[in-house]
């Protein structure tokens, strides 16, 4: 999980330009998807990754 948080922090400005106003799902230092709502991001993260850890961040 810390790697995903570090990935977001290190790439925050670039990610904000691409995904502004979206919730992104991050796993293994990769963006797996961008969604309009937190619920949608979580549901899709669970669908893709089952019980594995992932990070949902809002890009603003």
mmCIF file of the N, C-alpha and C atoms, coordinates in Angstrom:
data_MODEL
# 
_entry.id   MODEL 
# 
loop_
_atom_site.group_PDB 
_atom_site.id 
_atom_site.type_symbol 
_atom_site.label_atom_id 
_atom_site.label_alt_id 
_atom_site.label_comp_id 
_atom_site.label_asym_id 
_atom_site.label_entity_id 
_atom_site.label_seq_id 
_atom_site.pdbx_PDB_ins_code 
_atom_site.Cartn_x 
_atom_site.Cartn_y 
_atom_site.Cartn_z 
_atom_site.occupancy 
_atom_site.B_iso_or_equiv 
_atom_site.pdbx_formal_charge 
_atom_site.auth_seq_id 
_atom_site.auth_comp_id 
_atom_site.auth_asym_id 
_atom_site.auth_atom_id 
_atom_site.pdbx_PDB_model_num 
ATOM 1   N N  . UNK A 1 1  ? 0.820   -1.194 0.000   1.00 0.00 ? 1  UNK A N  1 
ATOM 2   C CA . UNK A 1 1  ? 0.000   0.000  0.000   1.00 0.00 ? 1  UNK A CA 1 
ATOM 3   C C  . UNK A 1 1  ? 0.867   1.262  0.000   1.00 0.00 ? 1  UNK A C  1 
ATOM 4   N N  . UNK A 1 2  ? 1.973   1.240  0.740   1.00 0.00 ? 2  UNK A N  1 
ATOM 5   C CA . UNK A 1 2  ? 2.839   2.420  0.790   1.00 0.00 ? 2  UNK A CA 1 
ATOM 6   C C  . UNK A 1 2  ? 3.419   2.764  -0.576  1.00 0.00 ? 2  UNK A C  1 
ATOM 7   N N  . UNK A 1 3  ? 3.695   1.751  -1.383  1.00 0.00 ? 3  UNK A N  1 
ATOM 8   C CA . UNK A 1 3  ? 4.215   2.003  -2.732  1.00 0.00 ? 3  UNK A CA 1 
ATOM 9   C C  . UNK A 1 3  ? 3.184   2.747  -3.575  1.00 0.00 ? 3  UNK A C  1 
ATOM 10  N N  . UNK A 1 4  ? 1.912   2.390  -3.409  1.00 0.00 ? 4  UNK A N  1 
ATOM 11  C CA . UNK A 1 4  ? 0.851   3.056  -4.165  1.00 0.00 ? 4  UNK A CA 1 
ATOM 12  C C  . UNK A 1 4  ? 0.680   4.509  -3.722  1.00 0.00 ? 4  UNK A C  1 
ATOM 13  N N  . UNK A 1 5  ? 0.794   4.739  -2.428  1.00 0.00 ? 5  UNK A N  1 
ATOM 14  C CA . UNK A 1 5  ? 0.700   6.103  -1.908  1.00 0.00 ? 5  UNK A CA 1 
ATOM 15  C C  . UNK A 1 5  ? 1.884   6.930  -2.411  1.00 0.00 ? 5  UNK A C  1 
ATOM 16  N N  . UNK A 1 6  ? 3.074   6.350  -2.362  1.00 0.00 ? 6  UNK A N  1 
ATOM 17  C CA . UNK A 1 6  ? 4.272   7.040  -2.861  1.00 0.00 ? 6  UNK A CA 1 
ATOM 18  C C  . UNK A 1 6  ? 4.148   7.338  -4.349  1.00 0.00 ? 6  UNK A C  1 
ATOM 19  N N  . UNK A 1 7  ? 3.627   6.377  -5.104  1.00 0.00 ? 7  UNK A N  1 
ATOM 20  C CA . UNK A 1 7  ? 3.419   6.572  -6.544  1.00 0.00 ? 7  UNK A CA 1 
ATOM 21  C C  . UNK A 1 7  ? 2.516   7.779  -6.773  1.00 0.00 ? 7  UNK A C  1 
ATOM 22  N N  . UNK A 1 8  ? 1.417   7.861  -6.029  1.00 0.00 ? 8  UNK A N  1 
ATOM 23  C CA . UNK A 1 8  ? 0.504   8.991  -6.192  1.00 0.00 ? 8  UNK A CA 1 
ATOM 24  C C  . UNK A 1 8  ? 1.209   10.306 -5.841  1.00 0.00 ? 8  UNK A C  1 
ATOM 25  N N  . UNK A 1 9  ? 1.899   10.335 -4.709  1.00 0.00 ? 9  UNK A N  1 
ATOM 26  C CA . UNK A 1 9  ? 2.567   11.564 -4.275  1.00 0.00 ? 9  UNK A CA 1 
ATOM 27  C C  . UNK A 1 9  ? 3.619   12.028 -5.287  1.00 0.00 ? 9  UNK A C  1 
ATOM 28  N N  . UNK A 1 10 ? 4.380   11.085 -5.828  1.00 0.00 ? 10 UNK A N  1 
ATOM 29  C CA . UNK A 1 10 ? 5.444   11.426 -6.775  1.00 0.00 ? 10 UNK A CA 1 
ATOM 30  C C  . UNK A 1 10 ? 4.899   11.865 -8.131  1.00 0.00 ? 10 UNK A C  1 
ATOM 31  N N  . UNK A 1 11 ? 3.695   11.417 -8.476  1.00 0.00 ? 11 UNK A N  1 
ATOM 32  C CA . UNK A 1 11 ? 3.116   11.703 -9.791  1.00 0.00 ? 11 UNK A CA 1 
ATOM 33  C C  . UNK A 1 11 ? 1.865   12.565 -9.715  1.00 0.00 ? 11 UNK A C  1 
ATOM 34  N N  . UNK A 1 12 ? 1.644   13.186 -8.568  1.00 0.00 ? 12 UNK A N  1 
ATOM 35  C CA . UNK A 1 12 ? 0.404   13.914 -8.296  1.00 0.00 ? 12 UNK A CA 1 
ATOM 36  C C  . UNK A 1 12 ? 0.057   14.944 -9.375  1.00 0.00 ? 12 UNK A C  1 
ATOM 37  N N  . UNK A 1 13 ? 0.996   15.766 -9.757  1.00 0.00 ? 13 UNK A N  1 
ATOM 38  C CA . UNK A 1 13 ? 0.702   16.829 -10.725 1.00 0.00 ? 13 UNK A CA 1 
ATOM 39  C C  . UNK A 1 13 ? 0.315   16.256 -12.090 1.00 0.00 ? 13 UNK A C  1 
ATOM 40  N N  . UNK A 1 14 ? 1.036   15.253 -12.536 1.00 0.00 ? 14 UNK A N  1 
ATOM 41  C CA . UNK A 1 14 ? 0.725   14.622 -13.828 1.00 0.00 ? 14 UNK A CA 1 
ATOM 42  C C  . UNK A 1 14 ? -0.639  13.932 -13.770 1.00 0.00 ? 14 UNK A C  1 
ATOM 43  N N  . UNK A 1 15 ? -0.897  13.219 -12.679 1.00 0.00 ? 15 UNK A N  1 
ATOM 44  C CA . UNK A 1 15 ? -2.173  12.521 -12.536 1.00 0.00 ? 15 UNK A CA 1 
ATOM 45  C C  . UNK A 1 15 ? -3.337  13.508 -12.469 1.00 0.00 ? 15 UNK A C  1 
ATOM 46  N N  . UNK A 1 16 ? -3.148  14.632 -11.798 1.00 0.00 ? 16 UNK A N  1 
ATOM 47  C CA . UNK A 1 16 ? -4.199  15.652 -11.711 1.00 0.00 ? 16 UNK A CA 1 
ATOM 48  C C  . UNK A 1 16 ? -4.547  16.206 -13.086 1.00 0.00 ? 16 UNK A C  1 
ATOM 49  N N  . UNK A 1 17 ? -3.539  16.401 -13.924 1.00 0.00 ? 17 UNK A N  1 
ATOM 50  C CA . UNK A 1 17 ? -3.795  16.911 -15.275 1.00 0.00 ? 17 UNK A CA 1 
ATOM 51  C C  . UNK A 1 17 ? -4.619  15.924 -16.093 1.00 0.00 ? 17 UNK A C  1 
ATOM 52  N N  . UNK A 1 18 ? -4.357  14.655 -15.915 1.00 0.00 ? 18 UNK A N  1 
ATOM 53  C CA . UNK A 1 18 ? -5.036  13.619 -16.701 1.00 0.00 ? 18 UNK A CA 1 
ATOM 54  C C  . UNK A 1 18 ? -6.403  13.266 -16.117 1.00 0.00 ? 18 UNK A C  1 
ATOM 55  N N  . UNK A 1 19 ? -6.487  13.150 -14.782 1.00 0.00 ? 19 UNK A N  1 
ATOM 56  C CA . UNK A 1 19 ? -7.683  12.601 -14.132 1.00 0.00 ? 19 UNK A CA 1 
ATOM 57  C C  . UNK A 1 19 ? -8.416  13.597 -13.239 1.00 0.00 ? 19 UNK A C  1 
ATOM 58  N N  . UNK A 1 20 ? -8.261  14.879 -13.464 1.00 0.00 ? 20 UNK A N  1 
ATOM 59  C CA . UNK A 1 20 ? -8.888  15.895 -12.602 1.00 0.00 ? 20 UNK A CA 1 
ATOM 60  C C  . UNK A 1 20 ? -10.391 15.647 -12.451 1.00 0.00 ? 20 UNK A C  1 
ATOM 61  N N  . UNK A 1 21 ? -10.844 15.641 -11.191 1.00 0.00 ? 21 UNK A N  1 
ATOM 62  C CA . UNK A 1 21 ? -12.257 15.454 -10.904 1.00 0.00 ? 21 UNK A CA 1 
ATOM 63  C C  . UNK A 1 21 ? -12.706 14.003 -10.890 1.00 0.00 ? 21 UNK A C  1 
ATOM 64  N N  . UNK A 1 22 ? -11.763 13.077 -10.969 1.00 0.00 ? 22 UNK A N  1 
ATOM 65  C CA . UNK A 1 22 ? -12.076 11.640 -10.995 1.00 0.00 ? 22 UNK A CA 1 
ATOM 66  C C  . UNK A 1 22 ? -11.445 10.939 -9.799  1.00 0.00 ? 22 UNK A C  1 
ATOM 67  N N  . UNK A 1 23 ? -12.022 9.808  -9.454  1.00 0.00 ? 23 UNK A N  1 
ATOM 68  C CA . UNK A 1 23 ? -11.445 8.910  -8.460  1.00 0.00 ? 23 UNK A CA 1 
ATOM 69  C C  . UNK A 1 23 ? -10.664 7.852  -9.222  1.00 0.00 ? 23 UNK A C  1 
ATOM 70  N N  . UNK A 1 24 ? -9.388  7.701  -8.886  1.00 0.00 ? 24 UNK A N  1 
ATOM 71  C CA . UNK A 1 24 ? -8.572  6.722  -9.596  1.00 0.00 ? 24 UNK A CA 1 
ATOM 72  C C  . UNK A 1 24 ? -8.262  5.534  -8.691  1.00 0.00 ? 24 UNK A C  1 
ATOM 73  N N  . UNK A 1 25 ? -8.187  4.367  -9.310  1.00 0.00 ? 25 UNK A N  1 
ATOM 74  C CA . UNK A 1 25 ? -7.812  3.136  -8.619  1.00 0.00 ? 25 UNK A CA 1 
ATOM 75  C C  . UNK A 1 25 ? -6.351  2.868  -8.958  1.00 0.00 ? 25 UNK A C  1 
ATOM 76  N N  . UNK A 1 26 ? -5.526  2.729  -7.918  1.00 0.00 ? 26 UNK A N  1 
ATOM 77  C CA . UNK A 1 26 ? -4.095  2.494  -8.095  1.00 0.00 ? 26 UNK A CA 1 
ATOM 78  C C  . UNK A 1 26 ? -3.723  1.162  -7.458  1.00 0.00 ? 26 UNK A C  1 
ATOM 79  N N  . UNK A 1 27 ? -2.990  0.364  -8.220  1.00 0.00 ? 27 UNK A N  1 
ATOM 80  C CA . UNK A 1 27 ? -2.481  -0.924 -7.734  1.00 0.00 ? 27 UNK A CA 1 
ATOM 81  C C  . UNK A 1 27 ? -1.122  -1.153 -8.366  1.00 0.00 ? 27 UNK A C  1 
ATOM 82  N N  . UNK A 1 28 ? -0.152  -1.549 -7.566  1.00 0.00 ? 28 UNK A N  1 
ATOM 83  C CA . UNK A 1 28 ? 1.203   -1.832 -8.044  1.00 0.00 ? 28 UNK A CA 1 
ATOM 84  C C  . UNK A 1 28 ? 1.756   -0.673 -8.871  1.00 0.00 ? 28 UNK A C  1 
ATOM 85  N N  . UNK A 1 29 ? 1.535   0.530  -8.375  1.00 0.00 ? 29 UNK A N  1 
ATOM 86  C CA . UNK A 1 29 ? 2.040   1.763  -8.972  1.00 0.00 ? 29 UNK A CA 1 
ATOM 87  C C  . UNK A 1 29 ? 1.534   1.992  -10.396 1.00 0.00 ? 29 UNK A C  1 
ATOM 88  N N  . UNK A 1 30 ? 0.298   1.558  -10.652 1.00 0.00 ? 30 UNK A N  1 
ATOM 89  C CA . UNK A 1 30 ? -0.350  1.771  -11.950 1.00 0.00 ? 30 UNK A CA 1 
ATOM 90  C C  . UNK A 1 30 ? -1.784  2.224  -11.715 1.00 0.00 ? 30 UNK A C  1 
ATOM 91  N N  . UNK A 1 31 ? -2.257  3.110  -12.577 1.00 0.00 ? 31 UNK A N  1 
ATOM 92  C CA . UNK A 1 31 ? -3.657  3.530  -12.529 1.00 0.00 ? 31 UNK A CA 1 
ATOM 93  C C  . UNK A 1 31 ? -4.464  2.507  -13.322 1.00 0.00 ? 31 UNK A C  1 
ATOM 94  N N  . UNK A 1 32 ? -5.401  1.853  -12.642 1.00 0.00 ? 32 UNK A N  1 
ATOM 95  C CA . UNK A 1 32 ? -6.217  0.816  -13.282 1.00 0.00 ? 32 UNK A CA 1 
ATOM 96  C C  . UNK A 1 32 ? -7.520  1.350  -13.843 1.00 0.00 ? 32 UNK A C  1 
ATOM 97  N N  . UNK A 1 33 ? -7.929  2.528  -13.401 1.00 0.00 ? 33 UNK A N  1 
ATOM 98  C CA . UNK A 1 33 ? -9.169  3.097  -13.909 1.00 0.00 ? 33 UNK A CA 1 
ATOM 99  C C  . UNK A 1 33 ? -9.473  4.426  -13.247 1.00 0.00 ? 33 UNK A C  1 
ATOM 100 N N  . UNK A 1 34 ? -10.349 5.189  -13.889 1.00 0.00 ? 34 UNK A N  1 
ATOM 101 C CA . UNK A 1 34 ? -10.791 6.486  -13.369 1.00 0.00 ? 34 UNK A CA 1 
ATOM 102 C C  . UNK A 1 34 ? -12.314 6.504  -13.382 1.00 0.00 ? 34 UNK A C  1 
ATOM 103 N N  . UNK A 1 35 ? -12.909 6.982  -12.291 1.00 0.00 ? 35 UNK A N  1 
ATOM 104 C CA . UNK A 1 35 ? -14.353 6.892  -12.115 1.00 0.00 ? 35 UNK A CA 1 
ATOM 105 C C  . UNK A 1 35 ? -14.919 8.189  -11.550 1.00 0.00 ? 35 UNK A C  1 
ATOM 106 N N  . UNK A 1 36 ? -16.193 8.400  -11.775 1.00 0.00 ? 36 UNK A N  1 
ATOM 107 C CA . UNK A 1 36 ? -16.856 9.636  -11.348 1.00 0.00 ? 36 UNK A CA 1 
ATOM 108 C C  . UNK A 1 36 ? -17.144 9.679  -9.857  1.00 0.00 ? 36 UNK A C  1 
ATOM 109 N N  . UNK A 1 37 ? -17.361 8.521  -9.244  1.00 0.00 ? 37 UNK A N  1 
ATOM 110 C CA . UNK A 1 37 ? -17.691 8.488  -7.821  1.00 0.00 ? 37 UNK A CA 1 
ATOM 111 C C  . UNK A 1 37 ? -16.762 7.529  -7.080  1.00 0.00 ? 37 UNK A C  1 
ATOM 112 N N  . UNK A 1 38 ? -16.643 7.765  -5.771  1.00 0.00 ? 38 UNK A N  1 
ATOM 113 C CA . UNK A 1 38 ? -15.839 6.895  -4.917  1.00 0.00 ? 38 UNK A CA 1 
ATOM 114 C C  . UNK A 1 38 ? -16.422 5.484  -4.916  1.00 0.00 ? 38 UNK A C  1 
ATOM 115 N N  . UNK A 1 39 ? -17.753 5.391  -4.856  1.00 0.00 ? 39 UNK A N  1 
ATOM 116 C CA . UNK A 1 39 ? -18.408 4.089  -4.834  1.00 0.00 ? 39 UNK A CA 1 
ATOM 117 C C  . UNK A 1 39 ? -18.107 3.294  -6.101  1.00 0.00 ? 39 UNK A C  1 
ATOM 118 N N  . UNK A 1 40 ? -18.155 3.974  -7.229  1.00 0.00 ? 40 UNK A N  1 
ATOM 119 C CA . UNK A 1 40 ? -17.865 3.331  -8.511  1.00 0.00 ? 40 UNK A CA 1 
ATOM 120 C C  . UNK A 1 40 ? -16.410 2.846  -8.558  1.00 0.00 ? 40 UNK A C  1 
ATOM 121 N N  . UNK A 1 41 ? -15.493 3.669  -8.063  1.00 0.00 ? 41 UNK A N  1 
ATOM 122 C CA . UNK A 1 41 ? -14.076 3.295  -8.037  1.00 0.00 ? 41 UNK A CA 1 
ATOM 123 C C  . UNK A 1 41 ? -13.855 2.080  -7.142  1.00 0.00 ? 41 UNK A C  1 
ATOM 124 N N  . UNK A 1 42 ? -14.453 2.085  -5.960  1.00 0.00 ? 42 UNK A N  1 
ATOM 125 C CA . UNK A 1 42 ? -14.304 0.954  -5.038  1.00 0.00 ? 42 UNK A CA 1 
ATOM 126 C C  . UNK A 1 42 ? -14.914 -0.316 -5.609  1.00 0.00 ? 42 UNK A C  1 
ATOM 127 N N  . UNK A 1 43 ? -16.104 -0.209 -6.171  1.00 0.00 ? 43 UNK A N  1 
ATOM 128 C CA . UNK A 1 43 ? -16.775 -1.382 -6.743  1.00 0.00 ? 43 UNK A CA 1 
ATOM 129 C C  . UNK A 1 43 ? -15.945 -1.985 -7.869  1.00 0.00 ? 43 UNK A C  1 
ATOM 130 N N  . UNK A 1 44 ? -15.397 -1.148 -8.731  1.00 0.00 ? 44 UNK A N  1 
ATOM 131 C CA . UNK A 1 44 ? -14.583 -1.652 -9.833  1.00 0.00 ? 44 UNK A CA 1 
ATOM 132 C C  . UNK A 1 44 ? -13.255 -2.207 -9.339  1.00 0.00 ? 44 UNK A C  1 
ATOM 133 N N  . UNK A 1 45 ? -12.666 -1.582 -8.331  1.00 0.00 ? 45 UNK A N  1 
ATOM 134 C CA . UNK A 1 45 ? -11.437 -2.111 -7.735  1.00 0.00 ? 45 UNK A CA 1 
ATOM 135 C C  . UNK A 1 45 ? -11.659 -3.490 -7.146  1.00 0.00 ? 45 UNK A C  1 
ATOM 136 N N  . UNK A 1 46 ? -12.764 -3.658 -6.431  1.00 0.00 ? 46 UNK A N  1 
ATOM 137 C CA . UNK A 1 46 ? -13.088 -4.968 -5.855  1.00 0.00 ? 46 UNK A CA 1 
ATOM 138 C C  . UNK A 1 46 ? -13.371 -5.999 -6.936  1.00 0.00 ? 46 UNK A C  1 
ATOM 139 N N  . UNK A 1 47 ? -14.039 -5.575 -7.985  1.00 0.00 ? 47 UNK A N  1 
ATOM 140 C CA . UNK A 1 47 ? -14.355 -6.474 -9.099  1.00 0.00 ? 47 UNK A CA 1 
ATOM 141 C C  . UNK A 1 47 ? -13.069 -6.970 -9.773  1.00 0.00 ? 47 UNK A C  1 
ATOM 142 N N  . UNK A 1 48 ? -12.136 -6.060 -9.996  1.00 0.00 ? 48 UNK A N  1 
ATOM 143 C CA . UNK A 1 48 ? -10.875 -6.407 -10.656 1.00 0.00 ? 48 UNK A CA 1 
ATOM 144 C C  . UNK A 1 48 ? -9.918  -7.178 -9.757  1.00 0.00 ? 48 UNK A C  1 
ATOM 145 N N  . UNK A 1 49 ? -9.836  -6.767 -8.493  1.00 0.00 ? 49 UNK A N  1 
ATOM 146 C CA . UNK A 1 49 ? -8.764  -7.252 -7.622  1.00 0.00 ? 49 UNK A CA 1 
ATOM 147 C C  . UNK A 1 49 ? -9.227  -8.151 -6.486  1.00 0.00 ? 49 UNK A C  1 
ATOM 148 N N  . UNK A 1 50 ? -10.518 -8.395 -6.420  1.00 0.00 ? 50 UNK A N  1 
ATOM 149 C CA . UNK A 1 50 ? -11.094 -9.243 -5.363  1.00 0.00 ? 50 UNK A CA 1 
ATOM 150 C C  . UNK A 1 50 ? -10.717 -8.685 -3.989  1.00 0.00 ? 50 UNK A C  1 
ATOM 151 N N  . UNK A 1 51 ? -10.065 -9.489 -3.159  1.00 0.00 ? 51 UNK A N  1 
ATOM 152 C CA . UNK A 1 51 ? -9.732  -9.069 -1.796  1.00 0.00 ? 51 UNK A CA 1 
ATOM 153 C C  . UNK A 1 51 ? -8.338  -8.467 -1.668  1.00 0.00 ? 51 UNK A C  1 
ATOM 154 N N  . UNK A 1 52 ? -7.684  -8.193 -2.789  1.00 0.00 ? 52 UNK A N  1 
ATOM 155 C CA . UNK A 1 52 ? -6.346  -7.614 -2.759  1.00 0.00 ? 52 UNK A CA 1 
ATOM 156 C C  . UNK A 1 52 ? -6.429  -6.116 -2.436  1.00 0.00 ? 52 UNK A C  1 
ATOM 157 N N  . UNK A 1 53 ? -5.390  -5.576 -1.839  1.00 0.00 ? 53 UNK A N  1 
ATOM 158 C CA . UNK A 1 53 ? -5.355  -4.148 -1.499  1.00 0.00 ? 53 UNK A CA 1 
ATOM 159 C C  . UNK A 1 53 ? -5.198  -3.279 -2.737  1.00 0.00 ? 53 UNK A C  1 
ATOM 160 N N  . UNK A 1 54 ? -5.859  -2.130 -2.721  1.00 0.00 ? 54 UNK A N  1 
ATOM 161 C CA . UNK A 1 54 ? -5.690  -1.123 -3.761  1.00 0.00 ? 54 UNK A CA 1 
ATOM 162 C C  . UNK A 1 54 ? -5.996  0.233  -3.142  1.00 0.00 ? 54 UNK A C  1 
ATOM 163 N N  . UNK A 1 55 ? -5.593  1.275  -3.840  1.00 0.00 ? 55 UNK A N  1 
ATOM 164 C CA . UNK A 1 55 ? -5.776  2.635  -3.348  1.00 0.00 ? 55 UNK A CA 1 
ATOM 165 C C  . UNK A 1 55 ? -6.756  3.374  -4.245  1.00 0.00 ? 55 UNK A C  1 
ATOM 166 N N  . UNK A 1 56 ? -7.686  4.096  -3.632  1.00 0.00 ? 56 UNK A N  1 
ATOM 167 C CA . UNK A 1 56 ? -8.583  4.988  -4.374  1.00 0.00 ? 56 UNK A CA 1 
ATOM 168 C C  . UNK A 1 56 ? -8.239  6.409  -3.946  1.00 0.00 ? 56 UNK A C  1 
ATOM 169 N N  . UNK A 1 57 ? -7.922  7.254  -4.923  1.00 0.00 ? 57 UNK A N  1 
ATOM 170 C CA . UNK A 1 57 ? -7.576  8.646  -4.651  1.00 0.00 ? 57 UNK A CA 1 
ATOM 171 C C  . UNK A 1 57 ? -8.408  9.558  -5.537  1.00 0.00 ? 57 UNK A C  1 
ATOM 172 N N  . UNK A 1 58 ? -8.828  10.687 -4.971  1.00 0.00 ? 58 UNK A N  1 
ATOM 173 C CA . UNK A 1 58 ? -9.543  11.701 -5.741  1.00 0.00 ? 58 UNK A CA 1 
ATOM 174 C C  . UNK A 1 58 ? -8.529  12.695 -6.279  1.00 0.00 ? 58 UNK A C  1 
ATOM 175 N N  . UNK A 1 59 ? -8.568  12.952 -7.564  1.00 0.00 ? 59 UNK A N  1 
ATOM 176 C CA . UNK A 1 59 ? -7.649  13.911 -8.196  1.00 0.00 ? 59 UNK A CA 1 
ATOM 177 C C  . UNK A 1 59 ? -8.344  15.257 -8.329  1.00 0.00 ? 59 UNK A C  1 
ATOM 178 N N  . UNK A 1 60 ? -7.851  16.250 -7.595  1.00 0.00 ? 60 UNK A N  1 
ATOM 179 C CA . UNK A 1 60 ? -8.441  17.585 -7.666  1.00 0.00 ? 60 UNK A CA 1 
ATOM 180 C C  . UNK A 1 60 ? -7.411  18.641 -7.905  1.00 0.00 ? 60 UNK A C  1 
# 
